[in-house]
Amino acid sequence: MKRLIVVLTALVALPAAAQQAKPSFDCAKASTDIEKLVCGSPELARADAALAATYGALAAKLDAKAKDHLARDETRWIVRRSHECVGTAALMYDCVKYGYEERINRLKLFGDGPYPFISTQTLAKQGRVRQASYKIAASYPQFDGTSADFAAVNKRFADDTAKAAAEAVPGKDDDLDREQAWSYDQDFSLARPVPTAISVQMSFFSFTGGAHPNGAASATLVDLRTGKVARPDDVFAEGWLKRIVDLAHADLERQFRERPGFDDALKPDNLAKLLRDSRRYSFYKDKLTLIFNRYDIGPYVVGPYNVDIPADRLKPLLRADGPLAALQ
């Protein structure tokens, strides 16, 4: 509530031109809590108008099939937002603001090359087992395009989500003699390093009755030309692993000076073993981010580590016939 009061107070103090910020819908007909919140905040009103403009610009470039897919995904996004952005005024504000930012970025990505036909799927569930309640809110991507066979990659995302969600449901053998609340939250973001590939970054947060919650991230590079997951050997030329290990080692050694991790993890053979895992590779236009989650190379309290490798250092390692060859 304090957050909403601050927002409304700031609104009164704004110049007349700023107060006239309008969303894409008629505020006189606002009926939901989210619509009323947007109408009461110039920042959210401008974000809504920006989303509508971004959506319109993308839709204008699409054929009928892609435009229909985009409209259905937009409807799902609105429905999902109404379910997720609840609670106090401050929580709603932050959720709606973040949602606009994410959606605008995603629509811009959809327009950067051929429309990728990606929709958001959700898995939501809640219940109670003895003294433990649980709540699951998970989203994951589905590739709906017909230019390639995406069945295997879609199954991978769906199966991984179902498995992780099942692990967040208390079982009969768990210690449930005290009141506790289990949860599993999963979301994803997208990057498009080249027009013909999508990098999916998954984020996970769970609490299953232990001493502390746990968060993690993973990445998957999908080749839109083949419909398959691209692994490091598909992306990089021969001899890539040693070079990636050297780059990662130098950066992690620097990070360890401030946040000490496991020294053994930096041994070349151990680091090479970790870096054979394709889910550590999150590709962007300007860089590659290597993901090291909690416990991978350091204790829980230290947190995760990321290593960023700029595109100019990455380009010499790329295969000329690989999915990211256009970066060269």
C-alpha positions in Angstrom: 0.0 0.0 0.0 2.9 2.4 0.8 4.2 1.8 -2.8 0.8 2.7 -4.2 0.6 5.9 -2.1 4.0 7.0 -3.3 3.0 6.4 -6.9 -0.3 8.3 -6.5 1.5 11.2 -4.7 4.1 11.4 -7.5 1.3 11.5 -10.0 -0.2 14.6 -8.4 3.1 16.3 -8.5 3.8 15.6 -12.2 3.4 18.2 -14.9 0.1 18.2 -16.8 1.7 16.6 -19.9 3.0 13.7 -17.8 -0.3 13.2 -16.1 -2.0 12.8 -19.5 -0.1 9.5 -20.1 -2.8 7.1 -21.4 -2.8 3.3 -21.8 -4.1 1.6 -24.9 -7.6 1.1 -23.4 -10.3 3.4 -22.1 -9.7 4.0 -18.4 -13.4 5.0 -18.0 -14.2 1.4 -18.7 -11.4 -0.1 -16.5 -13.0 -3.0 -14.5 -10.1 -5.2 -13.2 -7.7 -4.3 -10.4 -4.8 -4.4 -12.9 -6.6 -2.1 -15.4 -7.3 0.4 -12.5 -3.7 0.2 -11.3 -2.4 0.9 -14.9 -4.8 3.9 -15.2 -3.5 5.3 -11.9 0.2 5.1 -12.8 1.7 7.2 -15.6 4.6 4.7 -15.8 2.4 1.7 -16.3 0.1 3.6 -18.6 3.1 4.5 -20.8 4.2 0.8 -20.7 0.8 -0.4 -21.8 0.8 2.1 -24.7 4.3 1.0 -25.6 3.3 -2.7 -25.5 0.3 -1.9 -27.8 2.6 -0.1 -30.2 5.1 -2.9 -30.3 2.4 -5.5 -30.8 0.8 -3.5 -33.6 4.2 -3.0 -35.4 4.9 -6.7 -35.2 1.4 -7.8 -36.3 1.6 -5.5 -39.3 4.6 -7.5 -40.6 3.0 -10.9 -40.2 1.0 -13.1 -42.5 -2.4 -14.4 -41.4 -1.1 -17.6 -39.8 1.5 -15.8 -37.7 -0.8 -13.0 -36.8 -3.3 -15.5 -35.4 -0.7 -17.3 -33.4 0.5 -14.0 -32.0 -3.1 -13.0 -31.0 -3.7 -16.3 -29.2 -0.4 -16.0 -27.3 -1.2 -12.4 -26.3 -4.5 -13.6 -24.9 -2.7 -16.3 -22.9 -0.3 -13.6 -21.6 -3.1 -11.4 -20.4 -4.9 -14.3 -18.6 -1.7 -15.5 -17.0 -0.9 -11.9 -15.8 -4.3 -11.7 -14.1 -3.5 -14.9 -12.2 0.0 -14.0 -11.3 -0.2 -10.3 -10.5 -2.1 -10.4 -7.2 -1.6 -9.5 -3.6 -0.7 -6.1 -2.2 -0.7 -3.0 -4.3 3.1 -2.9 -4.2 3.4 -6.6 -5.4 0.9 -6.0 -8.1 2.7 -2.9 -9.3 6.1 -4.7 -9.5 4.5 -7.7 -11.2 2.7 -5.6 -13.8 5.7 -3.4 -14.5 8.0 -6.5 -14.9 5.4 -8.1 -17.1 5.2 -5.2 -19.5 9.0 -5.1 -19.8 9.3 -8.8 -20.5 6.4 -8.8 -23.0 7.8 -5.8 -24.9 11.2 -7.4 -25.2 9.7 -10.7 -26.3 7.6 -9.1 -29.0 10.7 -7.2 -30.3 12.6 -10.5 -30.4 9.7 -12.1 -32.3 10.1 -9.4 -35.0 13.9 -9.8 -35.3 13.9 -12.3 -38.1 11.2 -14.8 -39.2 8.4 -15.1 -36.7 9.4 -18.0 -34.5 5.9 -19.3 -33.5 6.8 -19.6 -29.8 4.0 -19.8 -27.2 4.0 -19.9 -23.4 2.7 -23.0 -21.7 1.9 -23.1 -18.0 1.7 -25.7 -15.3 -0.1 -24.5 -12.1 -1.1 -26.7 -9.2 -1.6 -26.3 -5.5 -2.7 -28.6 -2.6 -1.9 -30.0 0.8 -0.3 -33.1 2.1 -0.6 -33.5 5.9 1.1 -30.5 7.4 2.6 -29.2 4.2 0.9 -27.0 1.6 2.4 -26.7 -1.9 2.1 -24.3 -4.8 3.5 -24.7 -8.3 3.6 -22.0 -10.9 5.7 -23.0 -13.9 5.9 -21.6 -17.4 7.9 -23.0 -20.3 8.1 -22.4 -24.1 6.5 -24.4 -26.9 7.7 -24.1 -30.5 4.6 -24.2 -32.7 6.2 -23.6 -36.1 5.9 -26.1 -38.9 9.1 -25.2 -40.8 10.8 -28.0 -38.8 9.9 -30.8 -36.4 10.0 -29.4 -32.9 8.4 -32.4 -31.2 11.5 -33.5 -29.4 12.5 -30.1 -28.1 8.9 -29.5 -26.9 8.8 -32.8 -25.2 12.0 -32.0 -23.4 10.7 -28.7 -22.0 7.4 -30.2 -21.0 8.9 -33.3 -19.4 11.5 -31.3 -17.5 8.8 -29.0 -16.2 6.6 -31.9 -15.1 9.4 -33.7 -13.4 10.6 -30.6 -11.5 7.0 -29.8 -10.5 6.4 -33.4 -9.2 9.5 -33.1 -7.0 7.9 -30.0 -5.3 4.8 -32.0 -4.2 5.3 -33.4 -0.7 5.4 -37.2 -0.6 4.4 -39.8 2.0 7.9 -40.4 3.1 8.8 -36.7 3.6 9.0 -35.3 7.1 5.7 -33.4 7.3 5.1 -33.3 11.0 5.3 -29.5 11.2 3.6 -26.8 9.3 5.5 -25.8 6.1 4.9 -24.4 2.7 6.5 -25.9 -0.4 6.7 -24.1 -3.7 8.1 -24.3 -7.2 8.4 -21.3 -9.5 9.7 -21.5 -13.0 9.9 -18.9 -15.8 11.9 -18.4 -19.0 13.3 -15.6 -21.1 14.4 -15.7 -24.8 17.3 -14.3 -26.7 18.0 -14.4 -30.4 21.7 -14.5 -31.1 21.0 -14.9 -34.9 17.7 -14.8 -36.8 17.6 -18.6 -37.1 18.2 -19.6 -33.5 16.6 -19.0 -30.2 18.3 -19.3 -26.8 15.9 -20.2 -24.0 17.0 -19.2 -20.5 15.1 -21.1 -17.8 15.0 -19.9 -14.2 13.9 -22.1 -11.3 13.2 -21.4 -7.6 12.0 -24.0 -5.2 11.6 -24.7 -1.5 10.9 -28.3 -0.5 11.1 -28.2 3.3 14.9 -28.0 3.6 17.2 -25.6 5.4 16.9 -23.0 2.6 15.3 -22.4 -0.8 17.2 -23.2 -3.9 17.4 -21.3 -7.2 19.0 -22.3 -10.5 19.2 -21.5 -14.2 19.8 -23.4 -17.4 19.9 -22.6 -21.1 18.9 -24.3 -24.3 19.8 -23.3 -27.9 17.2 -24.2 -30.4 18.0 -24.2 -34.1 14.9 -23.0 -35.9 16.1 -24.5 -39.2 16.2 -28.1 -37.9 13.9 -27.9 -34.8 16.7 -29.5 -32.7 18.7 -28.6 -29.6 22.1 -27.3 -30.7 24.9 -28.6 -28.5 28.4 -27.1 -28.1 29.9 -29.5 -30.6 27.3 -28.2 -33.1 28.1 -24.6 -32.4 31.9 -24.6 -32.0 34.7 -25.8 -34.3 37.2 -28.5 -33.3 39.3 -27.7 -30.3 36.7 -25.4 -28.8 36.5 -27.0 -25.3 40.1 -26.1 -24.3 39.7 -22.5 -25.4 36.4 -22.2 -23.5 37.9 -23.8 -20.4 40.9 -21.3 -20.6 38.5 -18.3 -20.9 36.3 -19.5 -18.1 39.2 -20.4 -15.8 40.7 -16.9 -16.1 37.4 -15.2 -15.3 36.5 -17.5 -12.4 39.9 -17.2 -10.9 39.3 -13.5 -10.8 35.9 -13.9 -9.3 37.2 -16.4 -6.6 39.3 -13.6 -5.2 36.2 -11.9 -4.0 33.9 -14.9 -3.7 36.0 -18.0 -2.9 34.7 -21.2 -4.5 35.9 -24.8 -4.7 39.5 -24.7 -5.8 39.2 -28.2 -7.3 36.5 -27.0 -9.6 39.0 -24.8 -11.5 41.3 -27.7 -12.3 41.2 -28.0 -16.2 39.7 -31.6 -16.2 37.0 -30.7 -13.7 36.1 -27.5 -15.5 36.1 -29.3 -18.8 33.6 -31.8 -17.5 31.3 -29.1 -16.3 31.6 -27.2 -19.6 30.5 -30.2 -21.7 27.0 -29.6 -20.4 25.1 -27.7 -23.1 22.7 -26.2 -20.5 25.4 -23.9 -19.3 25.6 -22.0 -22.6 23.3 -19.0 -22.9 23.9 -17.2 -26.2 23.1 -13.6 -27.0 24.0 -11.4 -29.9 26.9 -9.7 -28.1 28.1 -12.5 -25.8 28.0 -16.0 -24.4 27.1 -16.4 -20.7 28.3 -19.5 -19.0 26.1 -20.6 -16.1 27.4 -22.1 -12.9 24.6 -22.6 -10.3 24.9 -22.9 -6.5 27.1 -25.8 -5.5 28.5 -26.3 -9.0 31.8 -24.6 -8.2 31.2 -23.0 -4.8 29.2 -23.3 -1.5 25.6 -22.3 -1.3 26.2 -19.1 0.6 28.5 -17.8 -2.2 25.7 -18.1 -4.8 25.9 -18.7 -8.5 28.7 -17.6 -10.9 28.3 -16.4 -14.5 31.1 -16.0 -17.0 30.5 -13.6 -19.9 32.5 -14.1 -23.1 32.2 -11.2 -25.6 31.1 -12.0 -29.1 34.4 -10.9 -30.6 36.3 -13.5 -28.6 33.6 -16.1 -29.4 33.5 -15.7 -33.2 36.8 -17.4 -34.0 35.6 -20.5 -32.2 32.3 -20.9 -34.2 31.7 -23.5 -36.9 31.3 -22.1 -40.3 28.3 -24.5 -40.9 26.9 -24.2 -37.3 23.7 -22.6 -36.1 25.5 -19.4 -35.0 27.7 -19.0 -38.1 25.9 -15.7 -38.8 27.7 -14.2 -35.8 31.0 -14.4 -37.6 
